[in-house]
């Protein structure tokens, strides 16, 4: 867990850690880690800010206990997503193996204050916070990772906004609110729609296919397509196509990116195909759209 940061982790065992990507500001520090533990070990983790981590492979290598370092605390498996409150000590143990993870340390007080939101965490069970199951949070953290690995226009602001959204979702979950809000029969709930929007808009390169989306939502492709149309009145394929063009509009504001880079990022096989689809949708060529937003 953020393994080589000596200010956060005191380890008794060797750890090999490669930081694949990083984005930081005065209110957050996001890192994509590839960590290898040559042998089992343990360490004490403590963060000066709120901390959330998502493990990207399915192996369960890390356990955690609230008791201080060196004590025989009750260890629980860390799930796909683990949350640790500010200054909360966590005794970690790990088995031999490799793990890729998205680590987000963020100052929720500072982020919330900029949005004029008062913040305090509700009381929550620490063990359940180490094994969070929430599709919306998972999708948002994947968006944070994509922005970290491929920074673009206003990346710091986008990441900060997404982390605030994660905090709100955590707060709802800790308060016992129904995270995956139920919709009427045959329709999708709020959290499911948020997950679809996140995956459709922020996937770099080829857009996710319906099978990918259905797997994340937990239903088959035909069922997802039918429920999406019943919820929105729009086909899922049209939604995916529009999401890629909305992503293109955002990327075109960054003049450092070539038009062909934007086309590739949004899943088009050529600049010509991108230009045709973009003009058909917006009435502007990509170049003209970029010029028009520059004047705003």
C-alpha positions in Angstrom: 0.0 0.0 0.0 1.8 3.0 -1.3 4.7 0.9 -0.2 7.9 2.9 -0.6 6.6 6.1 1.1 8.6 6.0 4.3 6.4 8.6 5.9 3.4 6.3 5.5 4.7 2.7 5.8 7.2 1.2 8.3 8.0 -2.2 6.8 10.0 -5.1 8.2 10.2 -6.9 4.8 11.7 -6.0 1.4 9.3 -4.4 -1.0 9.8 -3.7 -4.7 7.6 -0.9 -5.9 7.4 0.9 -9.2 5.2 4.0 -9.6 3.6 3.8 -13.0 2.0 7.2 -12.8 1.5 10.1 -10.4 -0.5 13.3 -10.2 -0.5 15.5 -7.1 -1.6 18.9 -6.0 -1.9 20.7 -2.6 -5.0 18.6 -1.8 -4.3 15.1 -3.2 -1.6 12.7 -4.2 -2.7 9.9 -6.7 -0.2 7.1 -7.6 -0.5 4.0 -9.7 1.6 1.3 -8.1 3.1 -2.0 -9.3 4.2 -3.6 -6.1 6.1 -6.9 -5.7 6.6 -8.5 -2.3 9.4 -11.1 -2.7 8.4 -12.6 0.6 5.6 -12.3 3.2 5.8 -9.4 5.6 4.0 -6.7 7.5 4.1 -3.0 8.0 2.3 -0.1 9.6 0.3 2.2 7.4 -0.9 5.6 8.4 -2.0 8.5 6.2 -2.1 12.2 7.1 -5.1 12.5 4.7 -8.1 10.3 3.8 -6.8 7.4 1.8 -8.6 5.1 -0.6 -7.0 2.3 -2.7 -8.3 0.0 -5.4 -6.5 -3.2 -6.2 -6.6 -4.0 -9.9 -6.0 -7.7 -9.9 -8.1 -10.3 -8.2 -5.5 -11.9 -5.9 -6.0 -11.1 -2.2 -2.5 -10.5 -1.0 -3.0 -7.9 1.8 -4.9 -8.0 5.1 -5.3 -5.3 7.6 -6.0 -4.8 11.3 -6.7 -1.7 13.3 -4.4 -2.6 16.2 -1.0 -0.9 16.3 2.1 -2.3 14.6 3.5 -5.5 16.2 0.2 -6.5 17.9 -1.8 -9.6 17.2 -4.8 -7.7 15.8 -7.8 -9.3 14.1 -6.9 -9.2 10.4 -9.4 -8.9 7.6 -8.8 -9.3 3.8 -8.6 -6.0 2.0 -11.3 -6.1 -0.8 -11.1 -4.5 -4.2 -11.4 -1.1 -2.6 -10.2 -0.1 0.8 -10.7 3.1 2.7 -8.6 4.4 5.6 -9.4 7.5 7.6 -7.0 10.2 8.3 -4.3 9.3 10.9 -5.9 5.9 11.4 -3.2 3.3 12.0 -3.5 0.1 10.0 -1.4 -3.0 10.5 -0.9 -4.6 7.1 0.3 -8.1 6.3 1.0 -9.4 2.8 1.8 -12.7 1.1 4.4 -13.2 -1.5 3.2 -11.9 -4.9 2.6 -8.8 -7.1 -0.2 -6.3 -7.0 -1.2 -3.3 -9.2 -3.2 -0.6 -7.4 -4.6 2.9 -7.6 -3.7 4.8 -4.4 -5.5 8.1 -3.7 -4.5 10.2 -0.7 -6.7 13.3 -0.4 -7.4 16.2 1.9 -11.2 16.1 1.9 -11.5 19.1 4.2 -9.7 21.3 1.7 -11.4 19.9 -1.4 -14.9 20.2 0.2 -14.2 23.7 1.4 -13.5 24.9 -2.2 -16.9 23.5 -3.1 -18.5 25.3 -0.1 -19.3 22.0 1.5 -18.9 21.3 5.2 -17.3 18.0 5.9 -17.1 15.4 8.6 -17.0 11.7 8.3 -19.9 9.7 9.9 -19.1 6.9 12.3 -18.4 3.7 10.3 -17.2 0.2 10.9 -13.5 0.2 10.1 -13.5 -3.5 8.9 -16.2 -2.9 6.4 -14.3 0.1 5.1 -11.4 -2.2 4.1 -13.6 -4.2 1.8 -15.9 -1.7 0.0 -18.1 -3.0 -2.8 -19.4 -0.1 -4.9 -19.4 0.0 -8.7 -19.7 3.8 -8.8 -16.6 4.2 -6.7 -14.7 1.6 -8.7 -15.6 3.3 -12.0 -14.6 6.7 -10.7 -11.3 5.5 -9.4 -10.6 4.0 -12.9 -11.3 7.5 -14.3 -8.9 9.0 -11.8 -6.2 6.4 -12.9 -6.9 7.2 -16.6 -6.5 10.9 -16.0 -3.3 10.3 -13.9 -1.7 8.1 -16.6 -2.9 10.4 -19.5 -3.2 13.9 -18.1 -4.9 16.5 -20.2 -6.9 19.6 -19.9 -7.4 20.7 -16.3 -6.4 17.2 -15.0 -5.9 18.4 -11.4 -9.3 20.0 -11.3 -10.9 16.9 -12.8 -9.2 14.6 -10.3 -10.1 16.8 -7.4 -13.8 16.8 -8.5 -13.8 13.0 -8.9 -12.3 12.5 -5.4 -15.0 14.7 -3.9 -17.6 12.5 -5.7 -15.9 9.4 -4.2 -16.1 11.0 -0.7 -19.8 11.7 -1.1 -20.4 8.1 -2.2 -18.4 6.8 0.8 -20.4 9.0 3.1 -23.7 7.7 1.7 -22.5 4.1 2.2 -21.2 4.7 5.7 -24.5 6.3 6.6 -26.3 3.1 5.5 -28.0 4.7 2.6 -28.8 2.6 -0.4 -25.9 3.1 -2.7 -27.3 1.3 -5.7 -30.5 3.3 -5.7 -33.3 1.1 -7.0 -35.2 2.2 -10.0 -38.6 1.1 -11.1 -38.9 -2.4 -12.5 -37.1 -2.9 -15.8 -34.9 0.2 -15.4 -31.4 1.0 -14.2 -30.6 2.7 -10.9 -28.6 5.9 -10.3 -25.4 4.1 -9.3 -25.6 1.9 -12.4 -26.2 4.9 -14.7 -23.2 6.7 -13.1 -21.0 3.7 -13.7 -22.0 3.5 -17.3 -21.4 7.2 -17.8 -18.0 7.0 -16.2 -16.9 4.0 -18.3 -18.3 5.4 -21.5 -16.8 8.8 -21.2 -13.4 8.1 -19.6 -12.1 4.9 -21.3 -9.1 5.8 -23.3 -8.9 4.4 -26.9 -11.5 2.0 -28.0 -14.8 2.5 -26.2 -16.0 -0.3 -23.9 -18.3 -2.8 -25.6 -21.7 -3.7 -24.4 -20.4 -7.0 -23.0 -17.8 -5.1 -20.9 -20.5 -2.7 -19.5 -22.8 -5.6 -18.8 -20.2 -7.5 -16.9 -19.5 -4.5 -14.6 -23.2 -3.9 -14.0 -23.9 -7.6 -13.4 -26.3 -8.5 -16.1 -26.1 -9.8 -19.7 -25.7 -7.5 -22.7 -29.3 -7.9 -24.0 -30.8 -7.1 -20.6 -28.5 -4.1 -20.1 -29.4 -2.7 -23.5 -33.1 -3.1 -22.9 -33.0 -1.5 -19.4 -30.8 1.3 -20.6 -33.4 2.2 -23.4 -36.2 1.9 -20.9 -34.4 4.3 -18.5 -33.2 6.9 -21.0 -35.2 6.4 -24.2 -31.8 6.1 -26.0 -30.0 3.1 -27.4 -26.9 2.0 -25.6 -24.8 2.2 -28.8 -25.9 5.8 -29.5 -25.0 6.7 -25.9 -21.5 5.2 -26.3 -21.0 7.1 -29.6 -22.1 10.4 -28.1 -20.0 9.9 -25.0 -16.9 9.5 -27.2 -17.7 12.8 -28.9 -18.3 14.5 -25.6 -14.9 13.3 -24.5 -13.4 14.7 -27.8 -14.9 18.1 -27.0 -13.1 18.2 -23.7 -9.8 17.0 -25.2 -9.9 19.5 -28.0 -9.7 22.3 -25.5 -6.1 21.2 -24.8 -4.1 22.7 -27.6 -1.1 20.5 -26.7 -3.0 17.5 -28.2 -2.9 17.0 -32.0 -6.2 16.3 -33.7 -5.0 12.8 -34.5 -4.2 12.2 -30.8 -7.7 13.2 -29.8 -9.1 10.9 -32.5 -7.1 7.9 -31.2 -7.9 8.7 -27.5 -11.6 8.7 -28.4 -11.4 5.3 -30.2 -11.5 6.5 -33.9 -9.3 4.6 -36.3 -8.3 7.7 -38.3 -8.5 11.5 -38.2 -10.8 11.5 -41.2 -13.3 9.2 -39.5 -13.2 11.3 -36.4 -13.6 14.6 -38.3 -16.6 13.2 -40.2 -18.4 11.9 -37.0 -17.6 15.1 -35.1 -18.9 17.4 -37.8 -22.0 15.3 -38.3 -22.8 15.6 -34.6 -21.8 19.2 -33.9 -21.8 21.0 -37.2 -18.1 21.9 -36.6 -14.9 20.3 -37.8 -12.5 19.5 -34.9 -10.3 22.4 -35.9 -13.2 24.9 -36.1 -14.5 23.7 -32.7 -11.1 24.2 -31.2 -10.8 27.7 -32.6 -14.3 28.6 -31.4 -13.7 27.5 -27.8 -10.3 29.4 -27.8 -12.3 32.6 -28.3 -14.6 32.0 -25.4 
